[in-house]
């Protein structure tokens, strides 16, 4: 089911209100100035115990591979809070000066009490180090007393998010954000914890990695690591949420089970009508086929950093790509600036892709027949009188030049997913959305340079959202909840045989529709 129409819409949207009782973010009032900035919010340096590179190494590569923004997120812990937060800061400041066309945030990878990891970062300013250091000292999971119960640790995580929000309200920093990293990796991030983080302060806890880093981990031997994309090869433990199926511990087309399952956990949160966005990143520690190795004689415990990397003729076979080489998070920002990127992330103006599958995504929901440039964009909401006909207007620019693996990706299909907004979940551990399903697919003809679609969404009679995903079409299968829900979703990745370049997808954040 597809239609094609030539023309190009600018990235703009209408300010839209929402249905009372549901929290959501609207697009900017004047979206004509929105520009898409590609970035990565999960990158490690020698200030992580398992890191190799200097800050400037990661930053130079990120810029060379087309990124506009980057977050340095070294692992939290005693050495990092005691030494690393302070010590890495001058290197970040120096990298900002050397690369003024790359926005470099300072952050950290939070050991979330009783859960997995998360990216935490703040806007640059005189207090960025102070706020990050105090947050880590008080709220990092490595600092929790051994006598704490799981419930006490969960409460501490919520308090940490509230602390960050308080720092913004007191104007110690302009903005602070938190995103859950690789949420299904070990099954530790239970649905009620995700909801609790979001509800603690939705201006801070804004979402999760839709796709984990470590995507090169799936390259088959002998050319690669021969493992799993994202290192998603674990099984549940006593600490894992007991409700998750075994399928949750594997990646699906390189994406996390929470995101890739239509009608699954991500949709169950969106069905509440509240913001919860997805991203993608590199989680770069050691880059596949690079020649760098951790500095010999490094004493991380004493110094809070590893020595500068050394280089050898023999390349390293590992699981990571450079920032921007494979995974990209595209943020609609009103200008090139730190606050604008954080505002775009918070507002959900985000789409993500692997391998350069598409060049741009302009999606909006508008009153049927509305003028180009009208309507609600990604992360936004359209409010319309009950009975008003509305439509999806979609413009996707397709790549014409090779990606970093030196081939031109070919988008084969775009899927439209719709879910009813039913309000807060009665069960905070629910991870299904029974009224969400794929409603249409739009095929791309070989050789096309653009996909243009106008799709009739019908008359507004209830609150709902729509979201998009696309694929190169190489690996598809019916979704986990059945072919009537998702007839052609991503296939489960197979350990040891997961070449990431032969299974490419993009995902976009939702757009809501509310009747008035």
C-alpha positions in Angstrom: 0.0 0.0 0.0 1.9 3.1 -1.2 1.6 6.3 -3.0 4.3 8.5 -4.5 4.2 12.2 -5.0 7.1 14.5 -5.9 7.9 17.5 -3.8 10.0 18.4 -0.8 8.8 19.5 2.6 10.9 21.6 4.9 11.4 20.5 8.5 8.8 22.5 10.3 5.8 21.9 12.4 2.8 23.5 14.1 2.7 24.0 17.9 0.0 21.5 19.0 -1.7 21.0 22.3 -2.6 17.7 23.7 -5.3 15.7 25.4 -5.6 16.7 29.1 -4.1 14.0 31.3 -1.4 13.0 28.9 2.1 14.5 28.9 3.8 15.0 25.6 6.1 17.3 23.8 5.1 19.4 20.9 7.2 20.5 17.9 8.6 24.1 17.9 6.2 26.8 16.9 8.4 27.7 13.9 10.1 24.6 12.7 11.5 26.2 9.6 14.8 26.6 11.3 15.1 23.0 12.3 18.3 21.3 11.1 19.2 17.6 11.6 22.4 17.1 13.6 23.8 13.6 13.8 25.4 12.4 17.0 26.4 9.7 19.5 25.6 9.9 23.2 27.6 6.8 24.4 31.4 6.9 23.8 34.3 5.8 26.0 37.9 7.0 26.4 41.0 6.0 28.4 39.2 7.3 31.5 37.2 4.0 31.5 38.9 1.0 32.9 38.2 -0.9 29.6 38.8 2.2 27.4 41.7 2.8 25.0 41.4 6.2 23.2 42.1 9.8 24.2 39.2 12.2 24.0 40.6 13.9 21.0 40.9 10.5 19.2 37.2 9.8 19.6 36.3 13.4 18.7 38.4 13.6 15.5 36.9 10.3 14.3 33.4 11.4 15.1 33.8 14.5 13.1 35.5 12.7 10.2 32.6 10.3 10.1 30.0 13.1 9.9 28.8 13.6 13.4 27.8 17.1 14.7 27.6 16.2 18.4 29.2 13.7 20.8 28.9 12.8 24.5 31.9 11.4 26.4 30.5 8.8 28.8 33.2 7.0 30.7 32.1 4.3 33.2 31.1 5.5 36.6 32.7 4.2 39.7 35.0 5.2 42.6 38.0 6.0 40.4 35.9 8.0 38.0 34.1 10.1 40.6 37.3 10.6 42.5 39.7 11.3 39.6 38.2 10.9 36.2 35.4 13.6 36.1 37.9 16.3 36.9 40.8 14.9 34.9 38.9 14.4 31.6 37.4 17.9 31.7 40.5 19.8 30.4 40.8 17.3 27.5 37.1 17.9 26.6 37.6 21.6 26.7 40.7 21.3 24.5 38.8 19.1 22.0 36.0 21.7 21.9 38.6 24.3 21.0 40.2 22.2 18.3 36.9 21.1 16.7 34.5 24.0 16.9 32.1 22.3 14.5 31.6 19.4 16.8 29.6 19.8 20.0 31.3 17.8 22.7 29.3 17.1 25.9 30.8 15.8 29.1 28.8 13.0 30.7 29.3 9.6 32.3 27.9 6.1 32.1 25.8 5.8 35.2 25.7 2.4 37.0 22.0 2.7 37.7 21.2 1.3 41.2 19.5 -2.1 40.8 19.5 -1.8 37.0 21.8 -1.5 33.9 23.8 1.5 32.7 22.6 4.9 31.5 24.0 7.9 29.8 24.0 11.0 32.0 25.1 14.4 30.6 24.7 18.1 31.2 25.1 21.2 29.2 28.5 22.8 29.2 29.1 25.6 31.8 30.9 26.5 35.0 29.2 23.8 37.0 29.2 20.8 34.7 32.1 19.0 36.5 30.7 19.8 39.9 27.2 18.5 39.1 28.4 15.3 37.4 30.9 14.6 40.2 28.3 15.0 43.0 25.7 13.0 41.1 28.2 10.1 40.7 29.4 10.3 44.3 25.9 10.1 45.7 23.8 8.1 43.2 26.1 5.7 41.3 25.2 2.1 41.9 28.8 1.3 42.8 28.4 3.5 45.8 25.3 1.9 47.2 25.6 0.1 50.6 25.7 -3.7 50.4 22.8 -3.7 52.9 20.5 -1.9 50.5 17.5 -3.9 49.3 16.5 -3.9 45.6 13.6 -1.5 46.5 16.0 0.9 48.3 18.3 0.9 45.3 15.4 1.6 42.9 14.4 4.6 45.1 18.0 5.8 44.9 17.9 5.8 41.2 14.7 7.8 41.2 16.3 10.2 43.6 19.3 10.6 41.3 17.1 11.7 38.4 15.3 14.1 40.7 18.7 15.5 41.7 19.6 16.3 38.1 16.2 18.0 37.6 16.8 20.0 40.7 20.2 21.2 39.4 18.5 22.5 36.3 15.7 24.3 38.3 18.4 25.9 40.5 20.2 27.0 37.3 23.4 25.2 38.3 23.3 23.8 34.8 21.1 24.7 31.8 20.0 21.2 31.1 20.6 17.5 32.1 19.5 14.3 30.3 19.5 10.6 31.1 19.0 7.7 28.7 18.9 4.0 29.6 21.7 2.1 27.8 21.4 -1.4 26.3 18.2 -1.9 28.4 17.7 -5.6 27.6 21.3 -6.7 27.8 21.0 -8.5 31.1 17.3 -8.1 31.7 17.9 -5.8 34.7 15.8 -2.8 33.5 12.3 -3.8 34.6 9.2 -2.1 33.1 8.3 -0.5 36.4 11.8 0.9 36.7 11.7 2.5 33.3 8.4 4.1 34.1 9.7 5.3 37.5 12.7 7.0 35.9 10.6 8.7 33.4 8.0 9.8 35.9 10.7 11.1 38.3 11.5 13.9 35.9 10.5 13.5 32.2 12.6 16.5 31.4 15.7 14.5 32.4 14.9 10.8 31.9 13.8 10.9 28.3 14.4 7.4 26.8 16.6 4.5 26.0 18.9 3.1 23.4 16.7 1.6 20.7 19.8 -0.1 19.4 22.9 -0.8 21.5 26.4 -0.1 20.5 29.0 -2.9 19.8 27.4 -3.6 16.5 30.6 -5.0 15.0 30.4 -7.8 17.6 28.3 -9.7 15.1 30.8 -9.8 12.2 31.4 -13.5 11.6 34.8 -15.1 12.0 37.5 -15.0 10.7 36.9 -11.4 9.7 35.3 -10.4 12.9 34.6 -11.1 16.5 32.0 -13.8 15.7 29.8 -12.9 18.6 26.6 -10.9 18.8 25.5 -7.4 17.8 25.5 -5.3 20.9 27.0 -8.3 22.8 23.4 -9.4 23.3 24.3 -13.1 24.1 23.5 -13.4 27.8 20.7 -15.2 29.6 18.7 -14.3 32.6 20.2 -14.3 36.1 18.7 -14.1 39.6 18.8 -10.3 39.3 16.9 -10.2 35.9 13.2 -9.2 35.7 11.4 -12.6 35.7 8.7 -11.6 33.3 11.0 -11.1 30.3 11.1 -14.0 27.7 14.3 -15.4 26.5 13.8 -13.5 23.2 14.5 -10.3 25.2 18.2 -11.2 25.6 18.9 -11.2 21.8 19.0 -8.4 19.3 16.6 -8.1 16.4 18.0 -6.5 13.2 20.6 -5.0 15.6 17.9 -3.4 17.7 16.9 -4.0 21.3 13.9 -6.3 21.9 12.1 -3.5 23.8 12.2 -1.4 20.6 11.9 -4.0 17.8 8.8 -5.7 19.1 5.7 -4.1 17.7 3.2 -4.0 20.6 6.0 -4.6 23.0 7.6 -2.7 25.9 8.3 0.6 24.0 4.8 0.6 22.6 3.4 -0.1 26.1 5.0 3.1 27.3 4.0 5.1 24.3 0.4 3.9 24.7 0.3 5.8 28.0 0.7 9.0 25.9 3.9 10.0 27.6 7.3 10.7 26.0 9.9 7.9 25.9 12.3 8.2 23.0 14.8 5.9 21.4 18.4 6.6 20.2 21.3 4.6 18.7 25.1 4.9 19.3 28.5 3.3 19.1 29.4 2.5 22.8 32.9 2.7 21.4 35.6 1.2 23.5 38.0 -0.6 21.1 37.3 -0.2 17.4 37.3 -3.2 15.1 40.4 -3.4 12.8 42.0 -0.3 14.5 45.6 -0.7 15.5 45.4 1.0 18.9 45.9 -0.9 22.2 45.7 0.1 25.8 48.9 1.8 27.0 51.2 -0.8 28.5 51.7 -0.6 32.3 48.4 1.2 32.8 47.3 1.4 36.4 43.7 2.5 36.3 43.0 1.9 40.0 45.7 4.3 40.9 45.4 6.9 38.2 41.8 6.8 37.2 42.9 6.5 33.5 44.8 4.2 31.2 48.0 5.4 29.6 47.8 6.8 26.1 47.3 4.1 23.5 50.1 2.5 21.6 49.9 1.3 18.0 51.0 -2.0 16.4 51.0 -3.3 12.9 48.5 -6.0 13.7 44.8 -4.8 13.7 42.6 -5.5 16.6 39.5 -7.7 16.0 36.8 -6.3 18.3 33.2 -5.4 18.6 33.0 -1.6 18.1 32.8 1.0 15.3 34.0 4.6 15.5 31.3 7.1 16.4 29.3 7.9 13.2 30.7 5.0 11.3 27.6 2.8 11.6 25.1 4.1 14.2 23.7 7.6 14.1 21.1 9.5 16.2 19.7 12.4 14.2 18.3 15.3 16.2 16.1 18.1 14.9 17.7 21.2 16.4 16.6 24.8 16.0 20.3 25.8 15.7 23.8 24.5 16.0 24.3 24.6 19.8 24.5 22.5 22.9 21.1 23.5 24.3 19.4 23.1 21.0 20.6 19.5 20.7 19.4 18.7 24.2 16.1 20.4 23.5 15.7 18.4 20.4 16.4 15.1 22.2 14.0 16.0 25.0 11.3 16.9 22.5 11.7 13.6 20.6 12.7 15.1 17.3 14.8 12.1 16.6 15.3 9.3 14.1 18.1 6.7 14.1 19.7 4.6 11.4 22.4 2.0 10.8 24.9 2.0 8.0 23.6 5.2 6.3 20.4 3.5 5.2 18.6 6.8 4.6 19.8 10.4 4.3 16.9 12.2 5.8 13.4 11.6 7.3 10.7 14.2 7.2 7.5 12.8 8.8 4.5 14.8 9.9 0.9 14.2 10.7 -1.4 17.0 9.5 -5.0 17.8 8.6 -5.7 16.0 5.3 -4.8 18.3 2.4 -2.9 20.7 4.6 -0.1 22.8 3.1 3.5 21.5 2.9 5.3 22.2 6.2 2.2 22.0 8.3 1.5 19.4 11.0 3.1 17.7 13.9 6.6 16.4 13.5 8.5 13.6 15.2 8.0 13.8 19.0 5.1 16.2 18.5 1.3 16.0 18.7 -1.5 17.1 16.5 -4.8 18.1 18.2 -7.8 18.2 15.9 -11.5 18.3 16.2 -13.1 14.9 16.5 -14.0 13.7 13.0 -11.3 15.7 11.2 -9.5 13.7 8.5 -5.8 13.6 9.0 -2.9 12.2 7.0 0.8 11.2 7.2 3.1 13.2 5.0 6.4 11.4 4.6 9.5 12.4 2.6 12.6 10.2 2.8 15.8 11.1 0.9 17.7 8.0 -0.1 21.5 7.8 -0.3 23.3 8.2 -3.5 26.9 7.9 -2.3 28.7 5.0 -0.5 28.6 4.6 3.2 31.7 4.0 5.3 31.6 0.3 4.3 31.9 1.6 0.7 28.5 0.5 -0.7 25.3 2.5 -1.3 22.6 1.1 1.0 19.2 0.4 -0.6 16.0 1.1 1.4 13.5 -1.6 0.4 10.5 -0.9 2.6 9.1 1.5 5.2 6.5 0.3 7.7 3.9 2.4 9.5 2.9 1.4 13.0 -0.1 2.7 14.9 -1.0 2.3 18.5 -4.0 3.5 20.6 -3.3 5.8 23.6 -5.1 4.1 26.5 -3.7 6.0 29.5 -1.4 5.0 32.3 -0.8 1.3 32.6 -2.7 -0.4 35.5 0.2 -2.8 35.8 3.5 -0.9 36.0 5.3 -4.0 34.8 3.3 -4.4 31.7 5.3 -4.7 28.5 2.6 -5.2 25.9 0.3 -2.8 24.0 -2.5 -4.9 22.6 -3.9 -2.2 20.3 -0.6 -1.5 18.5 0.1 -3.0 15.1 1.7 -2.4 11.7 -1.0 -0.9 9.5 0.8 -0.2 6.2 4.1 -0.8 4.2 5.5 1.4 1.5 7.8 -0.2 -0.9 10.8 1.6 -2.5 11.5 1.0 -6.2 15.1 0.2 -7.1 16.9 3.3 -8.3 14.6 5.8 -6.5 16.3 8.7 -4.9 13.3 9.7 -2.7 10.3 8.1 -1.1 7.2 10.4 -1.0 4.1 9.2 0.7 0.7 10.7 1.6 -1.2 8.2 3.7 -4.8 8.6 4.9 -5.0 8.0 8.6 -8.8 8.4 8.7 -10.9 10.7 10.8 -9.8 11.5 14.4 -12.0 9.5 16.8 -9.5 8.5 19.6 -6.0 9.4 20.8 -3.3 7.4 19.1 0.3 7.6 17.8 2.1 6.5 14.7 5.7 5.6 14.3 8.0 4.5 11.4 10.7 2.0 10.7 12.5 1.0 7.5 14.7 -1.8 6.3 16.9 -2.9 3.4 14.7 -6.0 3.3 17.4 -8.6 3.7 16.1 -10.2 6.9 12.4 -10.1 8.0 10.0 -12.4 9.7 6.6 -12.1 11.5 6.9 -10.3 14.8 7.0 -11.9 18.2 3.3 -11.1 18.9 2.1 -12.7 15.6 1.8 -11.9 11.9 -1.5 -10.0 12.5 0.4 -7.5 14.7 3.6 -7.4 12.7 3.8 -9.4 9.4 7.3 -8.5 8.5 9.5 -7.3 11.4 13.2 -7.8 12.0 14.5 -11.3 12.5 16.3 -12.4 15.6 20.1 -12.1 15.1 22.0 -15.4 15.1 25.1 -15.5 17.3 28.3 -15.8 15.3 26.5 -14.8 12.0 25.4 -11.2 12.3 27.1 -9.2 9.7 25.6 -5.7 10.6 26.1 -4.4 7.1 23.7 -6.9 5.5 20.7 -6.1 7.9 20.1 -2.4 8.0 17.2 -0.6 9.7 16.0 2.9 10.7 13.5 3.8 13.3 11.7 7.1 14.1 10.1 8.4 17.2 6.3 8.7 17.3 3.9 11.4 16.5 0.7 11.6 18.5 -2.9 12.6 17.5 -5.4 13.8 20.1 -9.0 14.6 19.5 -10.6 17.7 21.1 
